[in-house]
């Protein structure tokens, strides 16, 4: 109970001062990681969490599952299809190249590392975190097209990275046991296949039921939100029960739910997003409490070097290649390349690697932990000054070149916790407040 009380107090204190901190570029992840470290096993010992704790692992997994579901549900790809040029380049060209660059960096920095382990490490750190990049995407000083590209990329790339991570983890685990390629392929097929089946099945069923009930006025206030959360949880649980990936199910389930229900706003996803956000906050506190202390003996100069490369060259060069032919200037490419923070998905992948007992798990976990910690603070501290710097360049550039690609209008999807007028009305209705 001491751990629960400690986490609660941290959340209460941060909530009370969250506005002033955010205006100064101090993100929630920065505060939670620092607070977790201060009260965790490495210092005061108030949050004595084991890295092998099944409860901690389940909380972290559910946090990612709920956020994957809500992120994919909020993206109305049909309305975005006319201006997906930049996001599709980042996802279909940049993401595979990031994986390839990560493998190369792993083989170079860790000379004794096997190809399969380098592939696994690369998949663990290739996805960007939508929440950590939220400040940049929310800032209207950044051109809409740039914000859209970063928003859609971060909303989808963690879900797209899951199948690659599962295959890499299966190959590594099989090599630990002597190597059975057919078993690896069968396991990967099961993880992906059952994940897709559970996500599509539960998502379509839940979305269709929501639409049907809405049309007949059967839904009572807050149950619209509870139904959505239940769909996300059901998709995840069904996949796990079948032997598939709950993350793939959550990601695909959100898309299927949004398509079947026709709903993409807070009026249906608010509770799911808030639940995922609360669990993610607890995860960040736990990460600060255990990660820096537990992995400290395994942190070497090679681990730090790979972390730095992962946040710079491994991310920025693929983004530059992906944007060839799109007309974006070097300043825009550098801005987009830098703001690719690593976060919750990488933490979850790290815990799963430890659970599966893959080779070199300690090195993998230490590298992930150092990369995420650097990302949390470097991307957090640079968000305000870099946005201001980029804004000054962009205003001068757009004035001299009104037809610049960066100046093209683009629809930016609703960010987490960003309500539309319809959302506000629905949320008021659910709480019993007048719509006014």
C-alpha positions as CSV (number, residue, x, y, z in Angstrom):
1,X,0.0,0.0,0.0
2,X,2.9,2.3,0.5
3,X,3.7,2.2,-3.2
4,X,0.1,3.0,-4.1
5,X,0.1,5.9,-1.6
6,X,3.4,7.2,-3.0
7,X,2.1,7.1,-6.6
8,X,-1.1,8.8,-5.6
9,X,0.7,11.7,-3.8
10,X,3.0,12.2,-6.8
11,X,0.0,12.4,-9.1
12,X,-1.8,14.8,-6.8
13,X,1.1,17.2,-6.5
14,X,1.8,17.2,-10.2
15,X,-1.8,17.7,-11.0
16,X,-1.9,20.8,-8.8
17,X,1.1,22.4,-10.7
18,X,0.7,20.8,-14.1
19,X,-0.2,24.1,-15.9
20,X,2.8,26.2,-14.9
21,X,5.2,23.3,-15.5
22,X,3.8,22.7,-18.9
23,X,4.1,26.3,-19.9
24,X,7.8,26.1,-19.0
25,X,8.3,23.0,-21.1
26,X,8.5,20.6,-18.2
27,X,6.5,17.5,-19.3
28,X,4.7,15.1,-17.1
29,X,7.1,12.3,-18.1
30,X,10.0,14.3,-16.9
31,X,8.4,14.9,-13.5
32,X,7.2,11.3,-13.1
33,X,10.6,9.8,-14.0
34,X,12.5,12.2,-11.6
35,X,10.0,11.6,-8.8
36,X,10.0,7.9,-9.3
37,X,13.8,7.9,-9.1
38,X,13.7,10.1,-6.0
39,X,11.4,7.8,-4.1
40,X,12.3,4.5,-5.6
41,X,14.7,1.6,-4.9
42,X,17.7,3.7,-5.8
43,X,17.1,6.4,-3.2
44,X,14.4,6.5,-0.5
45,X,13.0,3.0,-1.1
46,X,9.3,4.1,-0.9
47,X,8.5,2.5,-4.2
48,X,10.1,-0.8,-4.0
49,X,9.0,-2.3,-7.3
50,X,10.5,-5.4,-8.8
51,X,11.3,-5.3,-12.5
52,X,9.9,-8.9,-12.7
53,X,6.6,-7.9,-11.0
54,X,3.6,-9.3,-12.8
55,X,1.4,-6.4,-11.6
56,X,3.8,-3.8,-12.9
57,X,4.1,-5.5,-16.2
58,X,0.3,-5.8,-16.6
59,X,-0.2,-2.2,-15.7
60,X,2.3,-1.1,-18.3
61,X,0.9,-3.4,-21.0
62,X,-2.7,-2.2,-20.3
63,X,-1.5,1.5,-20.5
64,X,0.0,0.8,-23.9
65,X,-3.0,-1.2,-25.1
66,X,-5.5,1.6,-24.1
67,X,-3.4,4.3,-25.7
68,X,-2.9,2.3,-28.9
69,X,-6.6,1.7,-29.1
70,X,-7.6,5.4,-28.5
71,X,-4.8,6.7,-30.8
72,X,-5.9,4.4,-33.7
73,X,-9.6,5.0,-33.0
74,X,-9.2,8.8,-33.2
75,X,-7.5,8.7,-36.6
76,X,-10.1,9.0,-39.4
77,X,-7.9,7.9,-42.3
78,X,-10.7,8.5,-44.8
79,X,-10.7,12.2,-44.1
80,X,-6.9,12.3,-44.1
81,X,-6.3,10.3,-47.3
82,X,-5.9,13.4,-49.4
83,X,-3.0,14.8,-47.5
84,X,-1.1,11.7,-46.2
85,X,1.9,12.2,-48.4
86,X,4.3,13.2,-45.6
87,X,3.0,10.8,-42.9
88,X,3.0,7.9,-45.3
89,X,6.6,8.6,-46.2
90,X,7.6,8.6,-42.5
91,X,5.7,5.3,-41.9
92,X,6.4,3.3,-45.0
93,X,9.9,4.5,-45.8
94,X,11.3,6.1,-42.6
95,X,10.2,3.4,-40.2
96,X,11.8,0.5,-42.1
97,X,15.0,2.5,-42.6
98,X,15.1,3.3,-38.9
99,X,15.0,-0.4,-38.1
100,X,17.8,-1.0,-40.6
101,X,19.9,1.8,-39.2
102,X,19.3,0.5,-35.7
103,X,20.6,-2.9,-36.7
104,X,23.7,-1.4,-38.2
105,X,24.3,0.8,-35.2
106,X,23.9,-2.2,-32.9
107,X,26.4,-4.3,-34.8
108,X,28.8,-1.4,-34.8
109,X,28.5,-0.3,-31.2
110,X,28.2,-3.8,-29.7
111,X,30.8,-5.9,-31.7
112,X,29.8,-9.2,-30.1
113,X,26.1,-8.7,-30.5
114,X,24.3,-11.2,-32.8
115,X,22.3,-10.0,-35.8
116,X,19.0,-11.2,-34.3
117,X,19.7,-9.3,-31.0
118,X,20.6,-6.2,-33.0
119,X,17.3,-6.6,-34.9
120,X,15.4,-7.0,-31.6
121,X,17.0,-3.9,-30.1
122,X,16.2,-1.9,-33.2
123,X,12.5,-2.8,-33.1
124,X,12.4,-1.9,-29.4
125,X,13.5,1.6,-30.1
126,X,12.1,2.4,-33.6
127,X,8.7,3.7,-32.5
128,X,8.1,7.3,-31.4
129,X,5.8,8.2,-28.4
130,X,2.7,10.2,-29.2
131,X,2.4,11.6,-25.7
132,X,6.0,12.7,-25.3
133,X,5.7,14.6,-28.6
134,X,2.3,16.1,-27.8
135,X,3.6,19.6,-26.9
136,X,5.2,20.0,-30.3
137,X,2.2,18.8,-32.2
138,X,-0.2,20.9,-30.2
139,X,1.8,24.2,-30.7
140,X,0.1,26.2,-33.4
141,X,3.5,27.9,-34.1
142,X,4.5,24.8,-35.9
143,X,3.0,24.5,-39.5
144,X,-0.1,22.3,-39.7
145,X,1.5,20.0,-42.3
146,X,4.5,19.3,-40.0
147,X,2.3,18.8,-37.0
148,X,0.1,16.4,-39.0
149,X,3.1,14.4,-40.2
150,X,4.5,13.9,-36.7
151,X,1.1,13.3,-35.2
152,X,0.0,10.6,-37.6
153,X,3.5,9.0,-37.5
154,X,3.6,8.8,-33.7
155,X,0.0,7.6,-33.5
156,X,0.6,4.7,-35.9
157,X,4.2,3.6,-35.8
158,X,4.2,1.9,-32.4
159,X,1.4,-0.3,-33.6
160,X,3.2,-1.0,-36.8
161,X,6.4,-1.8,-34.9
162,X,4.7,-4.5,-32.7
163,X,4.8,-7.3,-35.4
164,X,8.5,-6.7,-36.1
165,X,9.2,-6.8,-32.3
166,X,7.3,-10.0,-31.8
167,X,9.1,-11.7,-34.7
168,X,12.5,-10.5,-33.5
169,X,11.7,-11.6,-29.9
170,X,10.6,-15.1,-31.1
171,X,13.8,-15.5,-33.2
172,X,16.0,-14.5,-30.3
173,X,14.1,-16.8,-27.8
174,X,14.3,-19.7,-30.3
175,X,18.0,-19.1,-30.8
176,X,18.4,-19.3,-27.0
177,X,16.8,-22.7,-27.0
178,X,18.7,-24.1,-29.9
179,X,16.8,-22.6,-32.8
180,X,13.6,-24.0,-34.4
181,X,12.7,-21.8,-37.4
182,X,9.4,-23.5,-38.0
183,X,8.4,-22.9,-34.3
184,X,9.4,-19.2,-34.6
185,X,7.3,-18.7,-37.7
186,X,4.4,-20.6,-36.1
187,X,4.5,-18.5,-33.0
188,X,4.9,-15.2,-34.9
189,X,1.9,-16.2,-37.1
190,X,-0.1,-17.0,-34.0
191,X,0.7,-13.7,-32.3
192,X,-0.1,-11.6,-35.4
193,X,-3.0,-13.7,-36.7
194,X,-4.9,-14.0,-33.4
195,X,-4.1,-10.4,-32.6
196,X,-5.6,-9.3,-35.9
197,X,-8.6,-11.6,-35.5
198,X,-9.4,-10.5,-32.0
199,X,-8.9,-6.8,-32.8
200,X,-11.1,-6.8,-35.9
201,X,-13.7,-9.0,-34.4
202,X,-14.2,-7.2,-31.1
203,X,-13.6,-3.8,-32.6
204,X,-16.2,-4.3,-35.4
205,X,-18.7,-5.9,-33.0
206,X,-18.3,-3.1,-30.4
207,X,-18.4,-0.3,-33.0
208,X,-21.5,-1.7,-34.7
209,X,-23.3,-2.2,-31.4
210,X,-22.4,1.4,-30.4
211,X,-23.8,2.7,-33.7
212,X,-26.9,0.6,-33.4
213,X,-27.6,1.6,-29.8
214,X,-26.9,5.3,-30.5
215,X,-29.4,5.2,-33.4
216,X,-32.1,4.0,-31.1
217,X,-31.2,6.3,-28.1
218,X,-30.5,3.3,-25.9
219,X,-27.1,4.5,-24.6
220,X,-27.3,6.2,-21.2
221,X,-24.8,9.0,-20.7
222,X,-21.5,7.7,-19.4
223,X,-22.0,4.1,-20.7
224,X,-20.9,5.3,-24.1
225,X,-17.5,5.8,-22.5
226,X,-17.6,2.5,-20.6
227,X,-18.6,0.6,-23.7
228,X,-15.5,1.9,-25.5
229,X,-13.2,1.0,-22.7
230,X,-14.7,-2.5,-22.5
231,X,-14.1,-2.9,-26.3
232,X,-10.4,-2.0,-25.9
233,X,-10.0,-4.3,-22.9
234,X,-11.9,-7.0,-24.6
235,X,-9.8,-6.9,-27.8
236,X,-6.6,-7.0,-25.7
237,X,-7.9,-9.9,-23.4
238,X,-9.3,-11.9,-26.3
239,X,-6.0,-11.8,-28.2
240,X,-4.0,-12.8,-25.1
241,X,-6.4,-15.7,-24.3
242,X,-6.0,-17.0,-27.9
243,X,-2.2,-16.8,-27.8
244,X,-2.0,-13.6,-29.9
245,X,-0.6,-10.1,-29.3
246,X,-2.8,-7.9,-27.2
247,X,-1.0,-4.8,-28.6
248,X,-1.8,-5.7,-32.2
249,X,-5.4,-6.4,-31.1
250,X,-5.7,-3.1,-29.4
251,X,-4.2,-1.2,-32.3
252,X,-6.3,-2.9,-35.0
253,X,-9.3,-2.9,-32.7
254,X,-9.3,0.8,-32.4
255,X,-9.3,1.3,-36.1
256,X,-12.0,-1.3,-36.6
257,X,-14.1,0.3,-33.8
258,X,-13.7,3.8,-35.2
259,X,-14.7,2.6,-38.7
260,X,-17.7,0.6,-37.5
261,X,-19.0,3.2,-35.1
262,X,-18.2,6.2,-37.2
263,X,-16.9,7.9,-34.0
264,X,-13.4,9.3,-33.6
265,X,-13.8,11.9,-30.8
266,X,-13.7,12.2,-27.1
267,X,-17.4,11.5,-26.9
268,X,-16.5,7.8,-27.0
269,X,-12.7,7.6,-26.3
270,X,-12.3,10.0,-23.4
271,X,-12.5,7.5,-20.6
272,X,-10.2,5.1,-22.5
273,X,-7.6,7.8,-23.0
274,X,-7.8,9.0,-19.4
275,X,-7.5,5.4,-18.1
276,X,-4.5,4.8,-20.4
277,X,-3.0,8.1,-19.4
278,X,-3.3,7.3,-15.7
279,X,-1.7,3.9,-16.1
280,X,1.0,5.5,-18.2
281,X,1.7,8.0,-15.4
282,X,2.1,5.1,-13.0
283,X,4.4,3.4,-15.5
284,X,6.6,6.5,-15.8
285,X,6.9,6.7,-12.0
286,X,7.7,3.0,-11.8
287,X,10.2,3.3,-14.6
288,X,12.0,6.0,-12.7
289,X,11.9,4.0,-9.5
290,X,13.4,0.8,-10.9
291,X,15.0,1.5,-14.3
292,X,17.9,3.7,-13.4
293,X,18.8,1.7,-10.3
294,X,18.3,-1.8,-11.7
295,X,20.2,-1.2,-15.0
296,X,22.9,1.0,-13.6
297,X,25.5,-1.9,-13.4
298,X,24.9,-2.7,-17.0
299,X,25.3,0.9,-18.3
300,X,28.5,1.2,-20.3
301,X,29.8,3.8,-22.7
302,X,28.6,1.5,-25.5
303,X,25.1,1.6,-24.1
304,X,25.2,5.4,-23.9
305,X,26.7,5.7,-27.4
306,X,23.9,3.6,-28.9
307,X,21.3,5.6,-27.1
308,X,22.7,8.9,-28.5
309,X,22.9,7.4,-32.0
310,X,19.3,6.1,-31.7
311,X,18.0,9.6,-30.9
312,X,20.0,11.3,-33.6
313,X,21.5,9.5,-36.6
314,X,19.3,6.4,-36.5
315,X,16.2,8.5,-36.4
316,X,17.2,11.6,-38.4
317,X,18.9,10.1,-41.4
318,X,15.9,7.8,-42.3
319,X,13.6,10.8,-41.9
320,X,15.8,12.8,-44.3
321,X,15.8,10.0,-46.8
322,X,12.0,9.5,-46.5
323,X,11.4,13.1,-47.2
324,X,13.4,13.2,-50.5
325,X,11.3,14.6,-53.2
326,X,8.7,16.1,-50.9
327,X,10.1,19.6,-51.2
328,X,10.7,20.2,-47.5
329,X,13.6,22.4,-46.6
330,X,16.5,21.2,-44.4
331,X,15.3,23.1,-41.4
332,X,11.9,21.2,-41.6
333,X,13.6,17.9,-42.1
334,X,15.9,18.4,-39.1
335,X,13.0,19.5,-36.9
336,X,10.9,16.5,-37.8
337,X,13.9,14.2,-37.4
338,X,14.8,15.4,-34.0
339,X,11.3,15.2,-32.5
340,X,10.9,11.5,-32.5
341,X,10.9,10.7,-28.8
342,X,11.0,7.2,-27.4
343,X,8.7,6.2,-24.6
344,X,6.0,3.9,-23.4
345,X,6.2,1.3,-26.2
346,X,10.0,0.9,-25.7
347,X,9.5,0.4,-21.9
348,X,6.9,-2.3,-22.6
349,X,9.1,-4.0,-25.1
350,X,11.9,-4.0,-22.5
351,X,9.8,-5.7,-19.9
352,X,8.7,-8.3,-22.4
353,X,12.3,-9.1,-23.3
354,X,13.1,-9.6,-19.6
355,X,10.1,-11.9,-19.2
356,X,11.0,-14.0,-22.3
357,X,14.6,-14.4,-21.2
358,X,16.1,-13.6,-24.5
359,X,19.9,-13.5,-24.9
360,X,21.6,-10.3,-23.7
361,X,18.4,-9.1,-22.0
362,X,20.4,-7.0,-19.5
363,X,22.2,-5.1,-22.2
364,X,18.9,-4.6,-24.2
365,X,17.1,-3.3,-21.1
366,X,19.9,-1.0,-20.1
367,X,20.1,0.4,-23.6
368,X,16.3,1.0,-23.8
369,X,16.3,2.6,-20.3
370,X,19.1,5.0,-21.1
371,X,17.6,5.9,-24.5
372,X,14.1,6.6,-23.0
373,X,15.5,8.6,-20.1
374,X,17.6,10.7,-22.5
375,X,14.6,11.2,-24.8
376,X,12.3,12.2,-21.9
377,X,14.6,15.0,-20.8
378,X,16.3,16.1,-24.1
379,X,13.1,16.2,-26.1
380,X,11.3,17.8,-23.1
381,X,13.9,20.6,-22.5
382,X,14.3,21.3,-26.3
383,X,10.7,21.5,-27.2
384,X,10.1,25.2,-26.3
385,X,13.3,26.7,-27.7
386,X,13.4,24.5,-30.8
387,X,9.8,25.4,-31.6
388,X,10.5,29.1,-31.2
389,X,13.6,28.8,-33.4
390,X,11.8,26.9,-36.1
391,X,8.8,29.3,-36.0
392,X,11.1,32.3,-36.7
393,X,12.6,30.5,-39.7
394,X,9.3,29.3,-41.0
395,X,7.6,32.8,-40.8
396,X,10.4,34.3,-42.8
397,X,10.5,31.4,-45.2
398,X,6.7,31.3,-45.8
399,X,6.6,35.1,-46.4
400,X,9.3,34.8,-49.1
401,X,7.9,31.5,-50.5
402,X,4.1,31.4,-50.0
403,X,3.8,28.2,-52.0
404,X,6.4,26.3,-49.9
405,X,5.4,22.7,-49.1
406,X,5.4,23.4,-45.4
407,X,2.8,26.1,-45.9
408,X,0.3,23.7,-47.5
409,X,-2.9,23.3,-45.5
410,X,-3.3,20.0,-43.7
411,X,-5.9,18.4,-41.4
412,X,-4.4,17.7,-38.0
413,X,-6.2,14.9,-36.2
414,X,-7.5,15.6,-32.8
415,X,-4.8,15.1,-30.2
416,X,-5.3,13.3,-27.0
417,X,-7.6,15.2,-24.6
418,X,-8.3,17.8,-27.3
419,X,-12.1,18.2,-27.5
420,X,-14.2,19.3,-30.4
421,X,-17.5,21.2,-29.8
422,X,-19.4,18.0,-30.2
423,X,-17.1,16.2,-27.8
424,X,-17.7,18.9,-25.1
425,X,-21.5,18.7,-25.5
426,X,-21.4,14.9,-25.3
427,X,-19.2,15.0,-22.2
428,X,-21.5,17.5,-20.5
429,X,-24.5,15.3,-21.3
430,X,-22.8,12.2,-19.9
431,X,-22.0,14.1,-16.7
432,X,-25.5,15.5,-16.4
433,X,-24.4,19.1,-17.0
434,X,-26.3,21.4,-19.4
435,X,-24.9,21.6,-22.9
436,X,-24.9,25.5,-22.9
